[in-house]
């Protein structure tokens, strides 16, 4: 970290809000809309799911968000919902090994509710009572080897999730929970609005958590107002809504040649395969996957 970055991180939080936002947005790196060596897609095979859940487990353990499990997979109950989806980014020369460097899950709201209901049901119910179509993004993780110094991969992941929520699910709101240390990224850069905060969230090992909302019905207009006049390389309105980004495989869901697994069927197949791997779990370890 250079001196200018240290000074920026030290003083910006104490500046007036509008001034702080202008500085942060002006200091954004250049975002590439195509990465030749990275492919984004929806997880489909059992191997895809296992590799995503393994990455998620390892990253969350390192961050202190969960305790390590003898089955090194992070699966939450909402993955059993057949409407949930898992996404991934892989190096193109590593596709055969199904090794992701980024993963995220999307959970549409239904009778099962959302993962964030555990700590923020009251706030979420306010939106539900407005008959809004809600979808939560969760289980986000990126390989630390490709995280530092490269904001393109998580930002392209964000673009993929926003596109899926708007164009495929037709959602009204994109919801997320995050650690407070990431709050300014979502508020100042990605234009989310905070809807709640708690000091202890059981889903992430009792770490503090903030709940945020992106109104997808107004997002395009808000991004245009904030970013339209910025150079194209730093223009997130162009990046999210106008650019041709890295190809994302979202269209093969109906491909009859590709057998896809979702919900409880997917989890059952993943856990069955997990028992054939070098780790030899006890049945009690299933508790750590809930």
N, C-alpha and C positions, 0 to 999 in steps of 0.2 A: 504494500500500500504506500503510495507516494504522499508527499507532504500536503499537496492540495486536497487529496482525498481525506486525509486525517483532519484537516481544518474544516472541510465541508461537513464531515460527520460530527464534528465537535460542536459547531456553532449553529448549523441549520436548524436543529430541533428547537432552538430558543428564539428564532425569528418569528415575526408576525406571520400568521397562517398564509395569507395571499402571497407575501414575499417569499416565504419558504417554498411554496408550490412552484413559483416561477423559477427559482434557482434549481430545484430538483428536476423539473421538466427540461430546463435548458441544459442540464448536465447529463441527459440521457445518452447512452452510447448509440452508435449507428446500428440499426436493426436490419439484418438481411432477411429478405423474403424467400430466399432459396438457399438450402444447404445441400451441397452435392453429395455429401457423405452420410447424410442422416435421412431416415425414412420414418414417417409417422403413420400409424395405422391403429385399427381396432384389434385388440387381442381376440383371438378366435380359438386356437388350439389349446389343449390342456397344457402343453409346454409353454405357450405364451403366458397363460395365467400363472403358472408356477414361477416363471422367471420374474414376472411383475410383482407377485406377492413376496418373493424372496428379496428383491431389491427394496421393497417397502419395509419389510421387517428389519433388514440390516441398517437402513438409513434411520428409521425411527428408534432403533436401539441406540445407535450412536448419538442421536439427538436427545435421548432421555425421555422420549415420548411413550415408550413401552418397555416392558421387561423382556429380556431374551427368552425365547422359547426353544425347547428341544426339537420342535418342528419349526424351522426357521422361515415361517410364512406368516404374513399379516393378512388375515381375512376377517372381515367384520360381518355381522348378521345381515346387513343390507346387501351384501354381495349375493345372497340367496334370492333376491328379488329378480325375476326374469327380465325386468325392464332395466336393470342396472347394466352399465357397460364399463369395460376397462380399456384404456388406451395406452399406447406405448410408443416410444421412439427408439429406434435401433440404428447402429452403424450399418450402412448398406453392405459392407464387406463382412458383416458378422450375422447376417440374417439367418443363416442355416443353424446357428447355435441358439437362436431366440434369446439373445442376451440384451435386455433393454438398458438404456442409459437414462430413461425418463418414463414415469408412469403416472397416471391419474385415473380416477374413477368418477363416473357420473351416476347419481341416484335420483331419479324422478320421484316426486311426491305422490304417494297413494295411500291405501289403507294401512300399510306398514309404517308410514311416516318417514322421517328423515333421520340420519345419524345425529344431526345437531339437536334434535328434540330432547336428547338426554340433558342438555344444559340450557337450551334456548327455546323451549316449546312455546312459551308465552309470546315471544317475539315473532316466531314463525306463524303462530295462530293468527296474529294480526293480519298477516298477508293472506293466509288461507281464507279468512273471513271476508276478504275482498274478492274471493273467487279467482285468485291469480294462480296460474300454472307455475309451480315451483320446481326447481331442480337444484340439487346440491352437488358441488364439486368437492371431492375428498380423496383421501389416500394418495396424496401427491408426494412424489419422491423423485430425486434425480441423483445419478451417480456422482459422488464428489469429484471424481477425476475430470468430469466434463461440466461441472457446475461453476467452478471459480474462473472468472475472467471471460466467461461465455454466456451472455444473457440471451442469445438467440434461441437456444434450445427451450428453456422454460417459456420464453415469450411466444414462440411458435406453438408450444403446447397450449398456452392460454388462448391463442387464436383458434386452434382446433376445437377447444372446449366451447368457446363462445359461438363458433360457427355451428357446431352440433346442437347446442341448446336452442339457437334461434331457428335454424333451417330444418332440423330433423325432429326435435321434440316440440318445437313451437312454444317454448317456455316464455313466461312473462318476467321471471326473476331468476338470476343465477346467485345461489347462496354459497357461502364458504365460511369455515372457521379457521382461524390461524393464531399463532402465538403473537402476543402484542408487539414483539420486536419487528414483525413484518407488517405492522398496521399501515405505516406510511407508504409502503410499496403499493398496497391495494387502494388506499385512499387518494394519495397524491398523484400516482401514475396511472393506475387502472380504473380510477374513478368510482370505486365501490363506496357505499355508504355504511357506516357502522350502525348496527341495530342492537347491539348488546355486548356486554363484557362480564366475565366471571373470573374470580381468582383461582378456581380449581375446576378442571374439566376431566371427568373420569375417563373419557375416551383416549386421552393422551397422558396417562399416568399422573393425573391431577396437576398438570401444568396449567397456567392461566390461559385463557382463550378469549378471542374476540370474534363475534359473529358479524358478517358483512353481507351486503346485498348489492347486486348490480341490476338495476331496472333495465331489462333488455328492450323494452318498448321505447325508451328514451336514450339508450346508450349511443346509437349512431349520431343523434343530434348533439349530445353532450361531448362526445369525442371530437366531432367536427368543430364545435365552438372552442375547445381547448387547444387542439393540435393542428387544425387545418392550415395555419399560416407558418408552421414550422417547416424546416427543410425535410424533404421526403424521407431521408434516412432516419429522422427522429420523429416523424409524423405518425403517431399511432392511429389516427383516423384512417390514413391511407393504409397502414399496415393491417388493421383489423377488418376494414370494410371495403377497400378498393383494390388492394394489391393481389397479384397472383402469387401465392405463397408455395412453400414446399408441398408437393402433392401429398394428399392425405387420403388413405384408403378407407372411405366410409361407405362405399357403394356396393361392396361385395357381400353385404349381409344376406341378400337373396340369391346368391350364387349357389346353384344346386350342387356344384362340384365341391364346395367347401362345407364341411360339416362343422357347424358352430355349436358351442355349448353355452348355456346361460343359466343363471340362478342356481337352484339347489342341485340340478343335474351337473352343472359345471363344478360346484364345490365338491360334490361326491367324487367325481372323477379325479379332481386335483388331490384330494386327501387319500384316495386309494393309491394313486401313483406315488404320493409322498412316502408311503410305507415301504416302497421298494427302493428308496434312496439310501445312502450310507447312514443317515441318522435313523435310529431305531426308537421311535417315540412310544410312550406308554399311552393308553387310552385316556388317562387323566389330562394329558396335554391338550386334548381337544378343547378344554376349558379356555386355554389361552388364545384360541382362535375366535372367541365370541366377543 
